[in-house]
């Protein structure tokens, strides 16, 4: 016999919202169900570790998904903790009353040492209800891990009621069968589900099988100890997340627990970006995860725009997710995350430049434009100067082809010097024969040679570096121009008066009507 129950009033209202508008893509119901199954398995693992009695202890901890194109059903089954009848009513009859949340609170009270909280995803109790976006009817078969517990079937069409009855032949855990709506029949196709699992749940910490075949085969490298990750593993992972075929030229594996919990893995592609790549401002290569479940495939706020060439993954348990996990609630937290990650990436490139200047030089040739963009689009001067540490230029004090940084220039300055000088020129040869350069060369002042027109704009925009002024040699000479009406007869380098008069006569004859007067 089955018991018929009514959903709570607010549950009925919310069910409609969840089913119709909470998620922007219907396919995320699969992510939610896998997350729930993963939670149930994590809880069971915890109970086993803490010595609780568990029904059918030898049952492997797995998630199985089955599609049936003939019957138009989607089925997902886990071997986790399952549910008692009371838990069915509590958790599936009430929206946002998540068993995981209650479990976390219970754990906190016990101050238990079994670090399980970090692996629980279902902080909100709406994931299960996303099944009604795609299903006319949903059946849940479940058996609790508690020895001797009976099995139950929960069934609803998502309107106002649900039924619960005892069931036979159910193993420990939970099985959910969704009878698909006409506009969701594609979720009965194996190839569709395979892509969705790959997209959202490839890194869940338990095996996922799709129609008997293992579906999640790439490890979540960012959770591993960096020492255990081989170059081959990095290469495979980079190609998987970036959907590319080259190799990474740099990788940064970063873990920290303060000020935020962050597990990040970043890659710089081997290929040289084109101007088309530069102009694609919306092309983001970093995905945001929380506890190995994808939150946002193109997380455009996690790194600043000028670092869009970086591919990788950021996983943070500190990110609170809204009900649909598709829009992040706390932008202040994301700002903090961006700040921490940007600082770490800049530190990484600074270290690489010191460690292997030749490799860095090649990288800078290919990707330096992004750093220049960073300087002119960033407002905080400290951050601008940190980016500027990565710039490289030729210098009048170094051999052709050798590059130097603003930091190294500053270290070579004599005591009391306040300006870093630069000269924009198409080539070194033209720079060294420039009258602007001659004037500073005589005073033994170092000048940076800028061969790209935008470099001058970048340094002028930067204005200062390490409390020293960045000055174009042209503006310097203009600021310090001398009185040219007088001739200094004692200065060997100055024209004599008769030479100056001869020059004026010659200039007048050459320029004719092009000038009014020559002094």
Protein Blocks (a to p, Z undefined) as FASTA:
>chain_A
ZZdddddfklmmmmmmmmmmmpmbfklmmmmmmmmmmmmmmmmmmmmmnopacehkllcc
dddddddfklopacdddfbebpafklmmmmmmpghiafklmmmmmmmmnopablfklmpf
blpfklmmmmmmmpmbdcdddddfbghiacdddddehimbccddddehiaeddddddddd
fklmmmmpfklmmmmmmmmmmmgcbdcdeehiafblcdcfklpcfklpcfklmmmmmmmm
nopabdcfbdcddddfbfbdcdddddddfbdcdfklmmmmmlccbdcdeehiafblblck
lpcfklmmpgcddddfklccdfkopacfblmlmmmmmmmmmmmmmmmmmmmmmmmmmlmm
mmmmmmmmmmmmmmmmpfblklmmmmmmmpccddfkbcehiacdfklmmmmpcehiabdc
ddddfbfklmmmpmklmmmmmnopacdddfbfklmmmmmmnopaghiacddfklmmmmmp
ccfkbccfklmkbccfklmmmmmmmmmmmnmmmpfbdZZ
